[in-house]
């Protein structure tokens, strides 16, 4: 589990593809302290397992399914990524609970910059747009953000980035056409899916009608 508070913006140092598996290498600096093979680290909001460590150099394997569902497949050496170590019991949760299981990707429709603030409009997927609510949570490339506005008909949503987020995350560098990883808020998703399921059950609907 993660908090959605990006701890470092780090360039990909090395990429090797063997037998259909993409191996990413990153020099994590101080974030590598105490990191062991098998540990979980969020790379652009995607939970990856540590394969090997050597000093502060750490490698992760990315299978084809992950490359297909996230923006990790488009990485090149030098690509900057958001990094967050997994949550420890007792840590401050400054964002919201994030699993690192990416829902899908969103494409940047447009970026509007004004007085140090960046408003970024994303085109989403109707399949998961219904889980996005005005003032709700969303994780974009692993960064916990509040949704500024939602246009369900246009399948678009907007987030407003403060200078700190612009400086410390990939979101300060994205432009029109770029893709970001999206993880919707799990509690919102569970609530909506439960209600949708109940409305397909005749017995529950009949019980609801009898009480009205």
FENJOQUI-V300280 format. One record per residue. N is the residue number from 1. RES is the residue in one small letter. SS is DSSP state (H for helix, E for strand, L for the rest). D_FIRST is the distance of its C-alpha to the first C-alpha in Angstrom with 1 decimal. Layout:
BEGIN
n res ss d_first
N RES SS D_FIRST
N RES SS D_FIRST
END
This chain:
BEGIN
n res ss d_first
1 x L 0.0
2 x E 3.8
3 x L 7.1
4 x L 9.4
5 x L 11.7
6 x L 13.1
7 x L 14.3
8 x E 17.0
9 x E 19.0
10 x E 20.2
11 x E 22.8
12 x L 22.5
13 x L 24.9
14 x E 25.7
15 x E 25.4
16 x E 26.9
17 x E 27.2
18 x E 28.4
19 x L 29.0
20 x L 27.0
21 x E 23.8
22 x E 23.0
23 x E 22.1
24 x E 20.7
25 x E 21.6
26 x E 20.5
27 x E 21.8
28 x L 18.9
29 x H 21.2
30 x H 19.9
31 x H 16.3
32 x H 17.4
33 x L 18.4
34 x L 17.5
35 x L 15.5
36 x L 16.4
37 x L 16.8
38 x L 14.1
39 x L 11.3
40 x E 8.5
41 x E 9.2
42 x E 9.0
43 x E 12.7
44 x L 13.9
45 x L 10.6
46 x E 10.8
47 x E 8.5
48 x E 11.4
49 x E 12.4
50 x E 14.7
51 x E 18.2
52 x E 20.4
53 x E 20.8
54 x E 24.1
55 x L 24.3
56 x L 21.9
57 x E 22.3
58 x E 19.3
59 x E 19.5
60 x E 17.2
61 x E 18.6
62 x E 18.3
63 x L 20.1
64 x H 22.4
65 x H 20.3
66 x H 17.6
67 x H 20.4
68 x H 22.0
69 x H 19.1
70 x L 17.9
71 x H 19.9
72 x H 19.2
73 x H 22.5
74 x H 24.4
75 x L 23.5
76 x L 26.4
77 x L 26.8
78 x L 26.6
79 x L 24.2
80 x E 21.9
81 x E 18.2
82 x E 15.3
83 x E 13.2
84 x E 10.1
85 x E 9.0
86 x L 5.7
87 x L 5.6
88 x L 8.6
89 x L 10.3
90 x L 12.9
91 x L 11.5
92 x L 12.8
93 x L 10.8
94 x L 13.3
95 x L 12.0
96 x L 10.1
97 x L 6.8
98 x E 5.8
99 x L 4.8
100 x L 6.9
101 x L 9.6
102 x L 12.5
103 x L 15.1
104 x E 17.9
105 x E 19.7
106 x E 21.9
107 x E 25.1
108 x E 26.4
109 x E 29.6
110 x E 30.8
111 x E 30.0
112 x E 32.0
113 x E 32.2
114 x E 33.9
115 x L 34.4
116 x L 31.2
117 x E 29.0
118 x E 27.8
119 x E 27.7
120 x E 26.2
121 x E 27.0
122 x E 25.1
123 x E 26.4
124 x L 24.0
125 x L 24.4
126 x H 26.1
127 x H 23.8
128 x H 20.8
129 x H 22.7
130 x L 23.4
131 x L 19.9
132 x L 20.4
133 x L 22.3
134 x L 24.2
135 x L 22.2
136 x L 19.1
137 x E 15.7
138 x E 14.8
139 x E 12.7
140 x E 15.3
141 x L 14.7
142 x L 11.3
143 x E 13.2
144 x E 12.9
145 x E 16.5
146 x E 18.9
147 x E 21.1
148 x E 24.7
149 x E 26.5
150 x E 26.4
151 x E 29.4
152 x L 28.8
153 x L 32.2
154 x L 31.7
155 x L 28.1
156 x E 27.2
157 x E 24.9
158 x E 25.1
159 x E 22.9
160 x E 24.6
161 x E 23.5
162 x L 24.6
163 x H 26.0
164 x H 23.0
165 x H 20.7
166 x H 23.7
167 x H 24.1
168 x H 20.6
169 x L 19.1
170 x H 20.4
171 x H 21.2
172 x H 24.2
173 x L 25.7
174 x L 25.4
175 x L 28.6
176 x L 30.1
177 x L 29.2
178 x L 26.0
179 x E 23.0
180 x E 19.4
181 x E 16.2
182 x E 15.4
183 x E 12.5
184 x E 14.0
185 x L 12.9
186 x H 12.0
187 x H 14.3
188 x H 17.0
189 x H 16.9
190 x H 17.2
191 x H 20.0
192 x H 22.0
193 x H 21.8
194 x H 22.9
195 x H 25.8
196 x H 26.8
197 x H 26.9
198 x H 29.0
199 x L 31.5
200 x L 32.2
201 x L 33.3
202 x H 37.0
203 x H 37.0
204 x H 34.4
205 x H 36.3
206 x H 39.5
207 x H 38.1
208 x H 37.0
209 x H 40.4
210 x H 42.2
211 x H 40.5
212 x L 41.4
END
